[in-house]
Amino acid sequence: MKRIVSLALVVLLIAALFVGCGNSSVEGTYLIKSMGGVAVEDMFKEEAGDDFDLDAILSMFKVSSLGELITMELKADGTVTMKNAMDAMDSDEDSTMSGTWKQEGDKVSITIDGDTQEFTLNGSELSGGEGDEAMVFVKK
């Protein structure tokens, strides 16, 4: 009888582990980490050369970190909001775009304005695209 109870407890513990170790939650806010395979900070350093001034860049775009230049918020209701601080600087228009997202395993599809981009979730990072179009976001 003790063996049956012990076996039942082991089965329950294993089941609880599987439930707890399901797909990582993709919901949350993500900050841009790299574009086209180049870290965002390195892109600015390359462009500015000796004149690179991080504080001036952050002030110009009204952000507190370079990661905030492009942010994505994936909400529990399946909607996504993307903000691009660089676009906001170029115009007086709101730089916020909205769309939807869905997750299947480690694959995340994000659709904004009818354009769908496929991302792969790896820990706290979302990566998608290839070559110059490649983007990596890191969860805040």
N, CA, C and O atoms as CSV, one atom per row, in Angstrom:
chain,resi,resn,atom,element,x,y,z
A,1,MET,N,N,0.814,-1.185,0.000
A,1,MET,CA,C,0.000,0.000,0.000
A,1,MET,C,C,0.867,1.263,0.000
A,1,MET,O,O,0.568,2.238,-0.690
A,2,LYS,N,N,1.971,1.224,0.805
A,2,LYS,CA,C,2.863,2.373,0.861
A,2,LYS,C,C,3.504,2.622,-0.499
A,2,LYS,O,O,3.710,3.769,-0.893
A,3,ARG,N,N,3.819,1.536,-1.217
A,3,ARG,CA,C,4.430,1.681,-2.547
A,3,ARG,C,C,3.475,2.367,-3.511
A,3,ARG,O,O,3.898,3.204,-4.308
A,4,ILE,N,N,2.217,2.030,-3.450
A,4,ILE,CA,C,1.217,2.629,-4.344
A,4,ILE,C,C,1.090,4.122,-4.047
A,4,ILE,O,O,1.053,4.939,-4.967
A,5,VAL,N,N,1.024,4.475,-2.777
A,5,VAL,CA,C,0.927,5.887,-2.392
A,5,VAL,C,C,2.195,6.632,-2.815
A,5,VAL,O,O,2.117,7.744,-3.337
A,6,SER,N,N,3.361,6.022,-2.591
A,6,SER,CA,C,4.621,6.651,-2.990
A,6,SER,C,C,4.685,6.838,-4.494
A,6,SER,O,O,5.097,7.895,-4.973
A,7,LEU,N,N,4.281,5.820,-5.245
A,7,LEU,CA,C,4.278,5.903,-6.699
A,7,LEU,C,C,3.307,6.988,-7.174
A,7,LEU,O,O,3.613,7.728,-8.109
A,8,ALA,N,N,2.160,7.081,-6.544
A,8,ALA,CA,C,1.179,8.103,-6.906
A,8,ALA,C,C,1.746,9.505,-6.644
A,8,ALA,O,O,1.548,10.412,-7.452
A,9,LEU,N,N,2.443,9.683,-5.530
A,9,LEU,CA,C,3.057,10.979,-5.231
A,9,LEU,C,C,4.140,11.335,-6.246
A,9,LEU,O,O,4.244,12.487,-6.668
A,10,VAL,N,N,4.939,10.357,-6.635
A,10,VAL,CA,C,5.984,10.592,-7.641
A,10,VAL,C,C,5.345,11.014,-8.965
A,10,VAL,O,O,5.809,11.959,-9.603
A,11,VAL,N,N,4.298,10.327,-9.375
A,11,VAL,CA,C,3.598,10.665,-10.621
A,11,VAL,C,C,3.037,12.089,-10.540
A,11,VAL,O,O,3.144,12.847,-11.504
A,12,LEU,N,N,2.444,12.456,-9.408
A,12,LEU,CA,C,1.914,13.809,-9.232
A,12,LEU,C,C,3.015,14.865,-9.298
A,12,LEU,O,O,2.825,15.925,-9.894
A,13,LEU,N,N,4.156,14.581,-8.691
A,13,LEU,CA,C,5.267,15.530,-8.733
A,13,LEU,C,C,5.791,15.706,-10.157
A,13,LEU,O,O,6.075,16.827,-10.581
A,14,ILE,N,N,5.919,14.619,-10.883
A,14,ILE,CA,C,6.383,14.699,-12.275
A,14,ILE,C,C,5.382,15.477,-13.116
A,14,ILE,O,O,5.777,16.304,-13.938
A,15,ALA,N,N,4.108,15.226,-12.924
A,15,ALA,CA,C,3.077,15.964,-13.666
A,15,ALA,C,C,3.150,17.457,-13.339
A,15,ALA,O,O,3.011,18.293,-14.231
A,16,ALA,N,N,3.364,17.789,-12.082
A,16,ALA,CA,C,3.472,19.195,-11.683
A,16,ALA,C,C,4.680,19.846,-12.339
A,16,ALA,O,O,4.617,21.010,-12.733
A,17,LEU,N,N,5.781,19.109,-12.460
A,17,LEU,CA,C,6.967,19.640,-13.139
A,17,LEU,C,C,6.675,19.953,-14.595
A,17,LEU,O,O,7.072,21.004,-15.098
A,18,PHE,N,N,5.986,19.050,-15.274
A,18,PHE,CA,C,5.665,19.279,-16.681
A,18,PHE,C,C,4.743,20.478,-16.854
A,18,PHE,O,O,4.903,21.245,-17.803
A,19,VAL,N,N,3.802,20.648,-15.973
A,19,VAL,CA,C,2.903,21.800,-16.055
A,19,VAL,C,C,3.697,23.076,-15.813
A,19,VAL,O,O,3.496,24.066,-16.517
A,20,GLY,N,N,4.584,23.073,-14.843
A,20,GLY,CA,C,5.386,24.248,-14.518
A,20,GLY,C,C,6.440,24.556,-15.555
A,20,GLY,O,O,6.868,25.706,-15.649
A,21,CYS,N,N,6.878,23.594,-16.333
A,21,CYS,CA,C,7.940,23.796,-17.307
A,21,CYS,C,C,7.412,23.875,-18.719
A,21,CYS,O,O,8.121,23.525,-19.663
A,22,GLY,N,N,6.205,24.318,-18.885
A,22,GLY,CA,C,5.632,24.459,-20.220
A,22,GLY,C,C,6.325,25.557,-20.992
A,22,GLY,O,O,7.413,25.991,-20.615
A,23,ASN,N,N,5.710,26.011,-22.070
A,23,ASN,CA,C,6.281,27.077,-22.877
A,23,ASN,C,C,6.594,28.292,-22.005
A,23,ASN,O,O,5.822,28.658,-21.119
A,24,SER,N,N,7.739,28.903,-22.279
A,24,SER,CA,C,8.057,30.140,-21.587
A,24,SER,C,C,7.012,31.170,-21.952
A,24,SER,O,O,6.543,31.223,-23.089
A,25,SER,N,N,6.656,31.978,-20.992
A,25,SER,CA,C,5.669,33.016,-21.263
A,25,SER,C,C,6.314,34.104,-22.100
A,25,SER,O,O,7.299,34.717,-21.689
A,26,VAL,N,N,5.761,34.336,-23.257
A,26,VAL,CA,C,6.297,35.336,-24.170
A,26,VAL,C,C,5.740,36.721,-23.852
A,26,VAL,O,O,6.263,37.726,-24.334
A,27,GLU,N,N,4.701,36.780,-23.056
A,27,GLU,CA,C,4.081,38.059,-22.723
A,27,GLU,C,C,5.074,38.952,-21.998
A,27,GLU,O,O,5.865,38.487,-21.177
A,28,GLY,N,N,5.023,40.233,-22.313
A,28,GLY,CA,C,5.891,41.189,-21.646
A,28,GLY,C,C,6.398,42.246,-22.606
A,28,GLY,O,O,5.977,42.313,-23.761
A,29,THR,N,N,7.311,43.073,-22.110
A,29,THR,CA,C,7.891,44.147,-22.899
A,29,THR,C,C,9.296,43.760,-23.321
A,29,THR,O,O,10.095,43.289,-22.511
A,30,TYR,N,N,9.587,43.963,-24.597
A,30,TYR,CA,C,10.882,43.621,-25.181
A,30,TYR,C,C,11.560,44.873,-25.716
A,30,TYR,O,O,10.910,45.749,-26.287
A,31,LEU,N,N,12.876,44.948,-25.525
A,31,LEU,CA,C,13.688,46.059,-26.000
A,31,LEU,C,C,14.591,45.570,-27.123
A,31,LEU,O,O,15.060,44.432,-27.090
A,32,ILE,N,N,14.840,46.421,-28.119
A,32,ILE,CA,C,15.699,46.034,-29.230
A,32,ILE,C,C,17.128,45.826,-28.712
A,32,ILE,O,O,17.638,46.629,-27.931
A,33,LYS,N,N,17.754,44.756,-29.150
A,33,LYS,CA,C,19.128,44.446,-28.754
A,33,LYS,C,C,20.073,44.601,-29.945
A,33,LYS,O,O,21.155,45.177,-29.829
A,34,SER,N,N,19.639,44.073,-31.094
A,34,SER,CA,C,20.483,44.187,-32.283
A,34,SER,C,C,19.619,44.194,-33.536
A,34,SER,O,O,18.488,43.709,-33.549
A,35,MET,N,N,20.201,44.765,-34.590
A,35,MET,CA,C,19.534,44.816,-35.888
A,35,MET,C,C,20.578,44.462,-36.946
A,35,MET,O,O,21.697,44.973,-36.924
A,36,GLY,N,N,20.197,43.583,-37.867
A,36,GLY,CA,C,21.133,43.186,-38.908
A,36,GLY,C,C,22.389,42.531,-38.362
A,36,GLY,O,O,23.445,42.575,-38.992
A,37,GLY,N,N,22.271,41.923,-37.189
A,37,GLY,CA,C,23.418,41.248,-36.588
A,37,GLY,C,C,24.375,42.170,-35.858
A,37,GLY,O,O,25.435,41.728,-35.414
A,38,VAL,N,N,24.026,43.444,-35.725
A,38,VAL,CA,C,24.898,44.413,-35.062
A,38,VAL,C,C,24.182,44.966,-33.836
A,38,VAL,O,O,23.026,45.379,-33.920
A,39,ALA,N,N,24.870,44.972,-32.700
A,39,ALA,CA,C,24.290,45.534,-31.477
A,39,ALA,C,C,23.932,46.997,-31.719
A,39,ALA,O,O,24.656,47.711,-32.412
A,40,VAL,N,N,22.825,47.435,-31.153
A,40,VAL,CA,C,22.340,48.797,-31.379
A,40,VAL,C,C,23.406,49.824,-31.005
A,40,VAL,O,O,23.634,50.774,-31.754
A,41,GLU,N,N,24.053,49.651,-29.870
A,41,GLU,CA,C,25.083,50.612,-29.458
A,41,GLU,C,C,26.220,50.656,-30.473
A,41,GLU,O,O,26.729,51.734,-30.779
A,42,ASP,N,N,26.624,49.507,-30.996
A,42,ASP,CA,C,27.699,49.467,-31.985
A,42,ASP,C,C,27.305,50.184,-33.274
A,42,ASP,O,O,28.152,50.784,-33.936
A,43,MET,N,N,26.021,50.122,-33.632
A,43,MET,CA,C,25.551,50.841,-34.821
A,43,MET,C,C,25.771,52.341,-34.656
A,43,MET,O,O,26.246,53.011,-35.573
A,44,PHE,N,N,25.422,52.862,-33.484
A,44,PHE,CA,C,25.595,54.290,-33.240
A,44,PHE,C,C,27.069,54.657,-33.145
A,44,PHE,O,O,27.480,55.705,-33.642
A,45,LYS,N,N,27.873,53.798,-32.506
A,45,LYS,CA,C,29.309,54.067,-32.396
A,45,LYS,C,C,29.953,54.120,-33.775
A,45,LYS,O,O,30.792,54.980,-34.043
A,46,GLU,N,N,29.558,53.197,-34.647
A,46,GLU,CA,C,30.105,53.160,-36.000
A,46,GLU,C,C,29.723,54.426,-36.769
A,46,GLU,O,O,30.549,55.004,-37.475
A,47,GLU,N,N,28.479,54.847,-36.628
A,47,GLU,CA,C,27.991,56.038,-37.334
A,47,GLU,C,C,28.655,57.310,-36.816
A,47,GLU,O,O,29.037,58.176,-37.604
A,48,ALA,N,N,28.796,57.428,-35.490
A,48,ALA,CA,C,29.304,58.665,-34.888
A,48,ALA,C,C,30.823,58.723,-34.818
A,48,ALA,O,O,31.404,59.808,-34.777
A,49,GLY,N,N,31.466,57.567,-34.805
A,49,GLY,CA,C,32.926,57.556,-34.682
A,49,GLY,C,C,33.374,58.162,-33.377
A,49,GLY,O,O,32.863,57.819,-32.311
A,50,ASP,N,N,34.339,59.072,-33.464
A,50,ASP,CA,C,34.880,59.705,-32.259
A,50,ASP,C,C,33.867,60.614,-31.577
A,50,ASP,O,O,34.047,60.976,-30.414
A,51,ASP,N,N,32.805,60.988,-32.283
A,51,ASP,CA,C,31.798,61.888,-31.725
A,51,ASP,C,C,30.693,61.150,-30.968
A,51,ASP,O,O,29.686,61.757,-30.605
A,52,PHE,N,N,30.868,59.851,-30.727
A,52,PHE,CA,C,29.833,59.079,-30.045
A,52,PHE,C,C,29.617,59.624,-28.642
A,52,PHE,O,O,30.545,59.696,-27.837
A,53,ASP,N,N,28.373,60.007,-28.366
A,53,ASP,CA,C,27.990,60.538,-27.058
A,53,ASP,C,C,26.659,59.894,-26.674
A,53,ASP,O,O,25.595,60.335,-27.110
A,54,LEU,N,N,26.731,58.854,-25.857
A,54,LEU,CA,C,25.542,58.096,-25.489
A,54,LEU,C,C,24.471,58.987,-24.862
A,54,LEU,O,O,23.295,58.881,-25.212
A,55,ASP,N,N,24.864,59.851,-23.950
A,55,ASP,CA,C,23.881,60.714,-23.285
A,55,ASP,C,C,23.157,61.612,-24.280
A,55,ASP,O,O,21.952,61.833,-24.162
A,56,ALA,N,N,23.891,62.127,-25.258
A,56,ALA,CA,C,23.272,62.995,-26.272
A,56,ALA,C,C,22.271,62.203,-27.116
A,56,ALA,O,O,21.204,62.714,-27.457
A,57,ILE,N,N,22.609,60.973,-27.447
A,57,ILE,CA,C,21.706,60.124,-28.239
A,57,ILE,C,C,20.438,59.826,-27.452
A,57,ILE,O,O,19.333,59.942,-27.982
A,58,LEU,N,N,20.595,59.445,-26.193
A,58,LEU,CA,C,19.429,59.140,-25.361
A,58,LEU,C,C,18.535,60.364,-25.210
A,58,LEU,O,O,17.310,60.249,-25.255
A,59,SER,N,N,19.134,61.523,-25.034
A,59,SER,CA,C,18.375,62.758,-24.906
A,59,SER,C,C,17.654,63.094,-26.217
A,59,SER,O,O,16.496,63.514,-26.207
A,60,MET,N,N,18.341,62.907,-27.328
A,60,MET,CA,C,17.752,63.230,-28.628
A,60,MET,C,C,16.501,62.395,-28.897
A,60,MET,O,O,15.514,62.907,-29.424
A,61,PHE,N,N,16.540,61.107,-28.535
A,61,PHE,CA,C,15.403,60.219,-28.784
A,61,PHE,C,C,14.439,60.135,-27.598
A,61,PHE,O,O,13.408,59.466,-27.676
A,62,LYS,N,N,14.779,60.814,-26.509
A,62,LYS,CA,C,13.939,60.845,-25.307
A,62,LYS,C,C,13.700,59.447,-24.732
A,62,LYS,O,O,12.572,59.063,-24.424
A,63,VAL,N,N,14.807,58.696,-24.596
A,63,VAL,CA,C,14.761,57.356,-24.007
A,63,VAL,C,C,15.842,57.274,-22.928
A,63,VAL,O,O,16.760,58.094,-22.893
A,64,SER,N,N,15.723,56.279,-22.052
A,64,SER,CA,C,16.727,56.132,-20.994
A,64,SER,C,C,17.756,55.059,-21.316
A,64,SER,O,O,18.756,54.934,-20.608
A,65,SER,N,N,17.529,54.275,-22.381
A,65,SER,CA,C,18.507,53.292,-22.829
A,65,SER,C,C,18.329,53.075,-24.329
A,65,SER,O,O,17.253,53.324,-24.873
A,66,LEU,N,N,19.380,52.614,-24.991
A,66,LEU,CA,C,19.284,52.379,-26.431
A,66,LEU,C,C,18.271,51.289,-26.753
A,66,LEU,O,O,17.683,51.292,-27.835
A,67,GLY,N,N,18.063,50.369,-25.841
A,67,GLY,CA,C,17.073,49.317,-26.048
A,67,GLY,C,C,15.664,49.861,-26.212
A,67,GLY,O,O,14.815,49.218,-26.829
A,68,GLU,N,N,15.412,51.048,-25.660
A,68,GLU,CA,C,14.087,51.650,-25.748
A,68,GLU,C,C,13.833,52.338,-27.092
A,68,GLU,O,O,12.749,52.877,-27.316
A,69,LEU,N,N,14.818,52.323,-27.978
A,69,LEU,CA,C,14.602,52.922,-29.296
A,69,LEU,C,C,13.481,52.209,-30.036
A,69,LEU,O,O,12.671,52.844,-30.712
A,70,ILE,N,N,13.436,50.886,-29.905
A,70,ILE,CA,C,12.333,50.110,-30.473
A,70,ILE,C,C,11.878,49.142,-29.391
A,70,ILE,O,O,12.667,48.325,-28.916
A,71,THR,N,N,10.613,49.229,-28.999
A,71,THR,CA,C,10.074,48.335,-27.979
A,71,THR,C,C,8.837,47.628,-28.512
A,71,THR,O,O,8.110,48.156,-29.353
A,72,MET,N,N,8.619,46.431,-28.007
A,72,MET,CA,C,7.405,45.663,-28.316
A,72,MET,C,C,6.805,45.200,-27.003
A,72,MET,O,O,7.508,44.705,-26.123
A,73,GLU,N,N,5.497,45.367,-26.882
A,73,GLU,CA,C,4.796,44.839,-25.713
A,73,GLU,C,C,3.813,43.790,-26.201
A,73,GLU,O,O,2.865,44.104,-26.922
A,74,LEU,N,N,4.041,42.536,-25.805
A,74,LEU,CA,C,3.145,41.437,-26.144
A,74,LEU,C,C,2.214,41.225,-24.961
A,74,LEU,O,O,2.646,40.858,-23.868
A,75,LYS,N,N,0.930,41.462,-25.196
A,75,LYS,CA,C,-0.048,41.413,-24.115
A,75,LYS,C,C,-0.757,40.063,-24.074
A,75,LYS,O,O,-0.815,39.347,-25.074
A,76,ALA,N,N,-1.295,39.726,-22.900
A,76,ALA,CA,C,-1.950,38.435,-22.679
A,76,ALA,C,C,-3.144,38.213,-23.593
A,76,ALA,O,O,-3.506,37.069,-23.868
A,77,ASP,N,N,-3.764,39.294,-24.071
A,77,ASP,CA,C,-4.938,39.144,-24.931
A,77,ASP,C,C,-4.588,38.891,-26.395
A,77,ASP,O,O,-5.474,38.862,-27.249
A,78,GLY,N,N,-3.275,38.704,-26.694
A,78,GLY,CA,C,-2.861,38.404,-28.058
A,78,GLY,C,C,-2.604,39.634,-28.910
A,78,GLY,O,O,-2.422,39.522,-30.122
A,79,THR,N,N,-2.587,40.816,-28.284
A,79,THR,CA,C,-2.270,42.024,-29.036
A,79,THR,C,C,-0.822,42.439,-28.770
A,79,THR,O,O,-0.236,42.090,-27.745
A,80,VAL,N,N,-0.272,43.178,-29.703
A,80,VAL,CA,C,1.095,43.670,-29.578
A,80,VAL,C,C,1.106,45.159,-29.903
A,80,VAL,O,O,0.379,45.622,-30.782
A,81,THR,N,N,1.935,45.891,-29.185
A,81,THR,CA,C,2.154,47.305,-29.451
A,81,THR,C,C,3.647,47.499,-29.673
A,81,THR,O,O,4.464,47.080,-28.853
A,82,MET,N,N,3.996,48.133,-30.779
A,82,MET,CA,C,5.398,48.398,-31.080
A,82,MET,C,C,5.606,49.906,-31.164
A,82,MET,O,O,4.843,50.612,-31.822
A,83,LYS,N,N,6.649,50.392,-30.489
A,83,LYS,CA,C,6.980,51.814,-30.511
A,83,LYS,C,C,8.395,51.982,-31.050
A,83,LYS,O,O,9.306,51.244,-30.675
A,84,ASN,N,N,8.565,52.956,-31.929
A,84,ASN,CA,C,9.861,53.236,-32.522
A,84,ASN,C,C,10.202,54.696,-32.237
A,84,ASN,O,O,9.671,55.598,-32.885
A,85,ALA,N,N,11.087,54.928,-31.271
A,85,ALA,CA,C,11.457,56.285,-30.876
A,85,ALA,C,C,12.174,57.017,-32.000
A,85,ALA,O,O,12.123,58.246,-32.062
A,86,MET,N,N,12.842,56.286,-32.892
A,86,MET,CA,C,13.536,56.933,-34.001
A,86,MET,C,C,12.538,57.517,-34.992
A,86,MET,O,O,12.765,58.598,-35.536
A,87,ASP,N,N,11.434,56.811,-35.233
A,87,ASP,CA,C,10.386,57.340,-36.111
A,87,ASP,C,C,9.695,58.538,-35.488
A,87,ASP,O,O,9.338,59.483,-36.192
A,88,ALA,N,N,9.502,58.511,-34.186
A,88,ALA,CA,C,8.818,59.606,-33.495
A,88,ALA,C,C,9.608,60.897,-33.624
A,88,ALA,O,O,9.024,61.978,-33.691
A,89,MET,N,N,10.940,60.794,-33.658
A,89,MET,CA,C,11.771,61.978,-33.780
A,89,MET,C,C,11.627,62.619,-35.163
A,89,MET,O,O,11.706,63.840,-35.297
A,90,ASP,N,N,11.418,61.795,-36.181
A,90,ASP,CA,C,11.338,62.279,-37.558
A,90,ASP,C,C,10.005,62.916,-37.914
A,90,ASP,O,O,9.898,63.592,-38.937
A,91,SER,N,N,8.990,62.711,-37.086
A,91,SER,CA,C,7.681,63.281,-37.399
A,91,SER,C,C,6.932,63.586,-36.115
A,91,SER,O,O,7.314,63.148,-35.029
A,92,ASP,N,N,5.877,64.335,-36.262
A,92,ASP,CA,C,5.044,64.653,-35.105
A,92,ASP,C,C,4.005,63.571,-34.847
A,92,ASP,O,O,3.269,63.631,-33.862
A,93,GLU,N,N,3.947,62.577,-35.741
A,93,GLU,CA,C,2.947,61.528,-35.612
A,93,GLU,C,C,3.336,60.526,-34.531
A,93,GLU,O,O,4.508,60.373,-34.184
A,94,ASP,N,N,2.334,59.862,-34.020
A,94,ASP,CA,C,2.544,58.808,-33.025
A,94,ASP,C,C,3.294,57.655,-33.688
A,94,ASP,O,O,2.909,57.201,-34.765
A,95,SER,N,N,4.350,57.188,-33.056
A,95,SER,CA,C,5.159,56.119,-33.634
A,95,SER,C,C,4.718,54.741,-33.153
A,95,SER,O,O,5.463,53.771,-33.289
A,96,THR,N,N,3.521,54.645,-32.594
A,96,THR,CA,C,3.032,53.378,-32.057
A,96,THR,C,C,2.245,52.623,-33.127
A,96,THR,O,O,1.357,53.173,-33.778
A,97,MET,N,N,2.597,51.354,-33.287
A,97,MET,CA,C,1.872,50.473,-34.199
A,97,MET,C,C,1.291,49.337,-33.375
A,97,MET,O,O,1.879,48.914,-32.379
A,98,SER,N,N,0.136,48.848,-33.795
A,98,SER,CA,C,-0.523,47.764,-33.071
A,98,SER,C,C,-0.785,46.598,-33.998
A,98,SER,O,O,-0.883,46.755,-35.216
A,99,GLY,N,N,-0.896,45.429,-33.399
A,99,GLY,CA,C,-1.183,44.227,-34.169
A,99,GLY,C,C,-1.521,43.080,-33.239
A,99,GLY,O,O,-2.025,43.277,-32.133
A,100,THR,N,N,-1.235,41.882,-33.709
A,100,THR,CA,C,-1.535,40.673,-32.929
A,100,THR,C,C,-0.320,39.765,-32.902
A,100,THR,O,O,0.595,39.899,-33.715
A,101,TRP,N,N,-0.326,38.840,-31.956
A,101,TRP,CA,C,0.724,37.839,-31.887
A,101,TRP,C,C,0.120,36.508,-31.481
A,101,TRP,O,O,-0.938,36.448,-30.854
A,102,LYS,N,N,0.820,35.437,-31.855
A,102,LYS,CA,C,0.443,34.102,-31.376
A,102,LYS,C,C,1.708,33.276,-31.235
A,102,LYS,O,O,2.699,33.490,-31.934
A,103,GLN,N,N,1.649,32.335,-30.320
A,103,GLN,CA,C,2.799,31.502,-30.005
A,103,GLN,C,C,2.463,30.038,-30.200
A,103,GLN,O,O,1.408,29.563,-29.779
A,104,GLU,N,N,3.374,29.334,-30.843
A,104,GLU,CA,C,3.297,27.874,-30.963
A,104,GLU,C,C,4.667,27.336,-30.595
A,104,GLU,O,O,5.610,27.409,-31.383
A,105,GLY,N,N,4.767,26.792,-29.385
A,105,GLY,CA,C,6.069,26.322,-28.905
A,105,GLY,C,C,7.008,27.499,-28.743
A,105,GLY,O,O,6.681,28.475,-28.069
A,106,ASP,N,N,8.185,27.407,-29.367
A,106,ASP,CA,C,9.140,28.514,-29.274
A,106,ASP,C,C,9.023,29.489,-30.442
A,106,ASP,O,O,9.840,30.401,-30.568
A,107,LYS,N,N,8.022,29.308,-31.292
A,107,LYS,CA,C,7.797,30.183,-32.445
A,107,LYS,C,C,6.724,31.218,-32.105
A,107,LYS,O,O,5.665,30.882,-31.575
A,108,VAL,N,N,7.014,32.477,-32.419
A,108,VAL,CA,C,6.086,33.573,-32.146
A,108,VAL,C,C,5.864,34.333,-33.447
A,108,VAL,O,O,6.815,34.822,-34.056
A,109,SER,N,N,4.613,34.431,-33.868
A,109,SER,CA,C,4.250,35.183,-35.075
A,109,SER,C,C,3.668,36.514,-34.647
A,109,SER,O,O,2.730,36.564,-33.852
A,110,ILE,N,N,4.225,37.593,-35.176
A,110,ILE,CA,C,3.752,38.933,-34.856
A,110,ILE,C,C,3.277,39.575,-36.158
A,110,ILE,O,O,4.029,39.664,-37.128
A,111,THR,N,N,2.020,40.020,-36.167
A,111,THR,CA,C,1.433,40.631,-37.357
A,111,THR,C,C,1.069,42.074,-37.054
A,111,THR,O,O,0.285,42.357,-36.149
A,112,ILE,N,N,1.659,42.989,-37.837
A,112,ILE,CA,C,1.362,44.415,-37.726
A,112,ILE,C,C,1.109,44.936,-39.131
A,112,ILE,O,O,1.919,44.720,-40.033
A,113,ASP,N,N,-0.002,45.614,-39.315
A,113,ASP,CA,C,-0.381,46.167,-40.620
A,113,ASP,C,C,-0.366,45.104,-41.722
A,113,ASP,O,O,0.056,45.380,-42.845
A,114,GLY,N,N,-0.822,43.902,-41.406
A,114,GLY,CA,C,-0.910,42.830,-42.388
A,114,GLY,C,C,0.401,42.141,-42.688
A,114,GLY,O,O,0.417,41.171,-43.446
A,115,ASP,N,N,1.508,42.608,-42.118
A,115,ASP,CA,C,2.825,42.008,-42.336
A,115,ASP,C,C,3.167,41.121,-41.144
A,115,ASP,O,O,3.204,41.591,-40.006
A,116,THR,N,N,3.417,39.836,-41.405
A,116,THR,CA,C,3.734,38.894,-40.332
A,116,THR,C,C,5.224,38.607,-40.293
A,116,THR,O,O,5.837,38.291,-41.313
A,117,GLN,N,N,5.795,38.719,-39.111
A,117,GLN,CA,C,7.211,38.422,-38.879
A,117,GLN,C,C,7.285,37.243,-37.917
A,117,GLN,O,O,6.618,37.236,-36.882
A,118,GLU,N,N,8.090,36.257,-38.258
A,118,GLU,CA,C,8.269,35.080,-37.415
A,118,GLU,C,C,9.481,35.279,-36.509
A,118,GLU,O,O,10.552,35.672,-36.972
A,119,PHE,N,N,9.307,35.007,-35.223
A,119,PHE,CA,C,10.379,35.110,-34.246
A,119,PHE,C,C,10.540,33.770,-33.537
A,119,PHE,O,O,9.619,32.954,-33.499
A,120,THR,N,N,11.715,33.563,-32.981
A,120,THR,CA,C,11.993,32.390,-32.156
A,120,THR,C,C,12.276,32.872,-30.742
A,120,THR,O,O,13.090,33.770,-30.525
A,121,LEU,N,N,11.588,32.258,-29.786
A,121,LEU,CA,C,11.788,32.580,-28.378
A,121,LEU,C,C,12.886,31.678,-27.831
A,121,LEU,O,O,12.791,30.453,-27.891
A,122,ASN,N,N,13.933,32.306,-27.297
A,122,ASN,CA,C,15.037,31.560,-26.704
A,122,ASN,C,C,15.339,32.219,-25.361
A,122,ASN,O,O,16.048,33.224,-25.298
A,123,GLY,N,N,14.802,31.653,-24.301
A,123,GLY,CA,C,14.956,32.256,-22.980
A,123,GLY,C,C,14.211,33.573,-22.929
A,123,GLY,O,O,12.985,33.605,-23.043
A,124,SER,N,N,14.950,34.663,-22.757
A,124,SER,CA,C,14.322,35.985,-22.682
A,124,SER,C,C,14.495,36.769,-23.980
A,124,SER,O,O,14.237,37.972,-24.017
A,125,GLU,N,N,14.932,36.092,-25.046
A,125,GLU,CA,C,15.150,36.782,-26.315
A,125,GLU,C,C,14.190,36.320,-27.401
A,125,GLU,O,O,13.848,35.141,-27.496
A,126,LEU,N,N,13.762,37.283,-28.219
A,126,LEU,CA,C,12.974,37.019,-29.414
A,126,LEU,C,C,13.840,37.417,-30.601
A,126,LEU,O,O,14.268,38.567,-30.701
A,127,SER,N,N,14.100,36.473,-31.502
A,127,SER,CA,C,14.917,36.797,-32.669
A,127,SER,C,C,14.177,36.389,-33.924
A,127,SER,O,O,13.494,35.365,-33.963
A,128,GLY,N,N,14.329,37.222,-34.965
A,128,GLY,CA,C,13.659,36.931,-36.220
A,128,GLY,C,C,14.296,37.677,-37.371
A,128,GLY,O,O,15.091,38.596,-37.173
A,129,GLY,N,N,13.939,37.274,-38.572
A,129,GLY,CA,C,14.478,37.896,-39.770
A,129,GLY,C,C,15.846,37.357,-40.109
A,129,GLY,O,O,16.442,36.595,-39.348
A,130,GLU,N,N,16.339,37.770,-41.276
A,130,GLU,CA,C,17.652,37.322,-41.731
A,130,GLU,C,C,18.427,38.500,-42.299
A,130,GLU,O,O,17.840,39.481,-42.755
A,131,GLY,N,N,19.744,38.395,-42.267
A,131,GLY,CA,C,20.595,39.419,-42.854
A,131,GLY,C,C,20.325,40.793,-42.270
A,131,GLY,O,O,20.262,40.964,-41.053
A,132,ASP,N,N,20.164,41.777,-43.158
A,132,ASP,CA,C,19.915,43.156,-42.722
A,132,ASP,C,C,18.581,43.307,-42.001
A,132,ASP,O,O,18.375,44.271,-41.263
A,133,GLU,N,N,17.679,42.356,-42.216
A,133,GLU,CA,C,16.341,42.407,-41.605
A,133,GLU,C,C,16.285,41.708,-40.251
A,133,GLU,O,O,15.242,41.716,-39.597
A,134,ALA,N,N,17.397,41.101,-39.821
A,134,ALA,CA,C,17.420,40.362,-38.565
A,134,ALA,C,C,17.277,41.325,-37.381
A,134,ALA,O,O,17.890,42.391,-37.352
A,135,MET,N,N,16.461,40.928,-36.416
A,135,MET,CA,C,16.254,41.712,-35.201
A,135,MET,C,C,16.261,40.791,-33.998
A,135,MET,O,O,15.728,39.683,-34.052
A,136,VAL,N,N,16.859,41.243,-32.927
A,136,VAL,CA,C,16.832,40.518,-31.665
A,136,VAL,C,C,16.319,41.476,-30.598
A,136,VAL,O,O,16.834,42.580,-30.428
A,137,PHE,N,N,15.292,41.024,-29.886
A,137,PHE,CA,C,14.716,41.785,-28.775
A,137,PHE,C,C,14.980,41.001,-27.498
A,137,PHE,O,O,14.996,39.770,-27.516
A,138,VAL,N,N,15.186,41.698,-26.403
A,138,VAL,CA,C,15.383,41.068,-25.116
A,138,VAL,C,C,14.283,41.537,-24.157
A,138,VAL,O,O,13.924,42.714,-24.128
A,139,LYS,N,N,13.761,40.591,-23.375
A,139,LYS,CA,C,12.672,40.903,-22.453
A,139,LYS,C,C,13.163,41.813,-21.347
A,139,LYS,O,O,14.218,41.587,-20.754
A,140,LYS,N,N,12.394,42.827,-21.084
A,140,LYS,CA,C,12.730,43.826,-20.056
A,140,LYS,C,C,12.577,43.241,-18.681
A,140,LYS,O,O,12.814,43.929,-17.688
